[in-house]
Amino acid sequence: MLVWNKQFETGVPELDAQHREMIAYVNRLELMALNQSLNRLDVAYLNHFLEFLEEFALHHFHQEEKCMVKYQCPAYEECRRTHEDFVIFQDRFRQRLKTEVLQPAMVRELSDFCNLWIQTHFMKVDLQLKASLPNLERPASEL
């Protein structure tokens, strides 16, 4: 389980709020991944989670990249690449669901991927944005 703390903060409140939301979703997925069997509620949550990931990738990634460009963050290219990798994984996972029966191992795989991605992307790439900001209290309206 990931617990949000100040170490995750980028200095951009709106991005940080979106990151907190992602962590909450992934934590719930991690609990679901502990199950040996999946019920209808699990499948419904997984579908909801995948919809959330699509929206997150579409809106959050764009906003984060835009912010990195605006503040000339040196991690922009790495950020963009890791976003692309995330979208590729997500698309492949969705395709697998069309051809394979959902198994607990698939949920664990998705949970593990998301957990690792948060720990590496948020902590190693996104945090580089903080050093690029001229003022850590930037209102979201300025993004």
KOLPAPA-198913 format. One record per residue: residue in three letters; y, z, x of N, C-alpha, C, O in turn. Coordinates in steps of 0.02 Angstrom, whole numbers, plus 50000, padded with zeros to 5 digits. Atoms other than C-alpha are relative to their C-alpha. Last residue first. Layout:
BEGIN
AlaYZXYZXYZXYZX
...
END
This chain:
BEGIN
Leu500555003949971512884921249942500024992949976499594988949995
Glu499775003949943514594928849908499454995850030499574991950077
Ser499595005750022514144934449732500244995750057500444989950046
Ala500445005650014512764945449805500394993849980500164988249992
Pro500185000650070514094957049877499584993749990499674988750024
Arg499805006350032514004959150065499805000149927499225001449911
Glu499924998750072513884977350120500234993849963500694994149922
Leu500654998650032513174974250293500055001349925499535001749892
Asn499894993950038514784965850352499365001449961499164997249920
Pro499384996949975514814952050484500135006849966500485011149994
Leu499504998750052512994948250448500625003350030500585008050069
Ser499545005650007512004940550590500565001349951501054997649950
Ala499575000349941511144956650646500524994449995501014994450031
Lys499554994249997510474959350471500494999650058501085001150050
Leu499395001550038509764941750462500505005750006501115004450010
Gln499535002949952508514945850598500654998149967501174997350000
Leu499574994749973507694957150471500484997450053500985000750068
Asp499434998550043507044941850380500475005250028501085004750017
Val499575005850008505954936050524500625001949960501195001149983
Lys499875003549937504994950650597500504994249993500854992750041
Met499834995649943504934963850461500184996250064500574998850104
Phe499444995550014505024953050305500225003650063500825003950079
His499405003850018503944939050374500605004649988501125003750018
Thr499775004349945502634949150468500664996549983501114996350024
Gln499914996249938502374963850352500264995750057500664998050098
Ile499434995450008502664953850194500145003650067500715004050089
Trp499395004150001501504939950253500625004449993501115003350028
Leu499855001949932500154952550298500644996050004501054996950049
Asn499834994149962500214960350126500194998250072500705000650097
Cys499334997850020500274943550039500225006150039500805006650059
Phe499515004849976498784936750136500715002449985501145002350028
Asp499944999349927497774952550109500524995250028500924997150071
Ser499674993649985498124952449922500105000850075500655002650097
Leu499305000850019497674934049906500405006350016500955005950043
Glu499715004949954496054936550002500744999149986501154999050032
Arg499894996549936495654952249903500324995350051500774997450088
Val499434995650012495914942549740500155003950064500745004850082
Met499405004250001494774928849805500625004249989501145002950020
Ala499845001749930493444941749851500624995650004501004996150052
Pro499624994649968493524948649673500194998450072500725000450095
Gln500434994749975492954931549610500435005550030500995004150053
Leu499654994549967493864918649505499525005650017499175008249973
Val499974994150044492694904349464500345005650039500165007050096
Glu500464994549987493094889349572500105005549948500645006349919
Thr500675002549987493854872149537499485005550011498885004250008
Lys500175005450047495534875649456499284997750009498994994949962
Leu500124997150066495704892449542499824994749948499524996349897
Arg500674997050000495494883649709499845002949931499275002449908
Gln500485005550005497014872849670499285002849999498875000349961
Arg499985002550069498064888349637499494994549990499154994249938
Phe500324994950041497524895749804499984997849927499464998549894
Arg500735000549989497954879549892499625005149958499095003649931
Asp500245006150033499694879549814499244999250008498904997449960
Gln499974998950073499994897649864499744994049962499364994749915
Phe500544995550018499424894550043499975000949924499435000749894
Ile500635003649990500554879350057499415004449981498975002249945
Val500075004750057502024888949981499344996150006499014995049956
Phe500144996150059501794903050107499874995549940499394996549903
Asp500704997749994501694890950253499795004049938499235003349914
Glu500435005850013503314882650195499265002050003498874999949960
His499965001350072504174899550186499554994149982499194994449932
Thr500454995150031503534903350361500034999449924499535000849890
Arg500715001749987504294887050422499535005049966499035003049936
Arg500175006050039505984890350340499274998250008498934996649959
Cys500024998050071506064907850413499784994249956499344994949913
Glu500634996250008505614901550586499925002249928499375002049901
Glu500565004849996506994888550573499335003549991498895000949956
Tyr500035004650057508274901350510499394995450003499024994949954
Ala500685000350026507874915050636499924994849944499394994549914
Pro500435003849954509474912350737499284999249975498904995250003
Cys500554995849975510514917750587499544995950044499334990450025
Gln500245002849937512074907150571499465004550032499495006150091
Tyr499844995049948512804918150433499724998150068499705002250114
Lys499304997850006512894903850307500195004850056500755004250083
Val499565005449976511274896150368500725002449999501095001450048
Met500095000549928510334912550349500434994550030500704995350085
Cys499664994449968511074915250177499944999650076500425001050111
Lys499295001350007510534898050119500415005550035500915004150068
Glu499845005249951508794901350186500744998349999501054997350052
Glu500064997049934508694917750089500194994950054500554996550101
Gln499444995549990509334909749929500005003050070500535003550102
His499395004149996508114895249939500615004550016501015002950059
Phe500015003549936506664906949979500644995850009500934995750063
His499874995549945507134918449836500034996350067500494997350107
His499334997250000507284905049704500165004350061500675003450094
Leu499475004750019505804893449722500695002950010501124999950041
Ala499955005349949504624904549818500574995349985500934993250030
Phe499764996949939504964919449705500104994750054500624994550087
Glu499284998850010504764908749550500315002950063500865001050084
Glu499675006650004503094902249611500755000749993501134997350026
Leu499965002949933502564919649666500344993250000500724991750045
Phe499474996549964503004926849494500084996950070500644995750092
Glu499375002650027501924913549411500605003250035501084999950052
Leu499915006749972500504918349528500634996649973500974993050010
Phe499814999449929500734936649482500124993250031500614992350067
His499304997850000500694932749295500265000550072500824998450087
Asn499615005750022499074923049319500755001650000501164997550022
Leu500015004849946498364937449420500404993849982500784991350023
Tyr499524997849949498924949749287500024995050058500564993450083
Ala499325000950028498044939949150500525002050053501024998550062
Val499875007249998496464938949256500704998549974501054994250002
Asp499935001949930496514957649286500174992550006500624990650043
Leu499344997649979496814961049101500144998250073500714996550091
Arg499495004550027495324950049055500715002150021501134997850034
Asn500005000550073494164959749170500574995449977500934992650019
Leu499355001450030493754957649353499934999549925499464996549899
Ser500045005150053492304965349445500694999349969501105003849973
Gln500595004149986492134974949607499894994649948499534989849959
Asn500515000550052493894981649591499434995550022499534990450055
Leu500504994949986494864985549751499424999849949498885002449962
Ala500485002749951495814969149735499465005050017498945003050045
Met500475004350035496654975749577499454997450046498884996650026
Leu500434995650040497444989649677499474996049963498894998049959
Glu500444996649954498074976849803499545004949964498955005449981
Leu500545004749984498774966149663499505003450046498895002550039
Arg500445000150060499784981149603499414995350012498854996849991
Asn500354993650004500454983549779499545000349940498985002849944
Val500565000449953500854964949790499615006650000499005006550007
Tyr500515004650026501914965649633499395000050045498825000250021
Ala500294996850060502874981049693499444995749971498914998249953
Ile500444994749977503134973149865499675003549941499075005049944
Met500615003149972503824957349786499515005350023498915004750010
Glu500405002450057505044967549681499354996950024498824998049994
Arg500304994050032505654976849835499554997949942499015000749933
His500554997849956505914960049923499655006149970499045006549972
Gln500555004750010506934953749776499405001950043498835001250021
Ala500284998650066508024969349782499414995449985498914997649957
Asp500404993849996508244967049969499695001949933499125004249931
Leu500635001749967508794949049944499555006150005498945005749994
Glu500405004150047510084954649816499334998050031498824998149997
Pro500304996350055510714968849926499564995949953499034998349932
Val499785004050057510964958350084499675003149938499075002149928
Gly499284999250004510844970250232500314995949943500914996349931
Thr499685005649964509104964150274500755000950004501084997750045
Glu499365002550024508274980550225500304994650045500334995350106
Phe500085006550030506414982650265500684996749982500694990749967
Gln500205004749948506684997050386499934992949974499974988150013
Lys499415003249970507645006050249499824995050055500214990550070
Asn499574995349964506025009750157500564996050033500564989950032
Trp499345002349980504905001350030500365005550037500355011350016
Val499494995850030503115007850030500684997650027500794997350087
Leu499365000349965501714995550061500505004449962500535004349900
Met499405000050042500005000050000500625000050044500685003850092
END
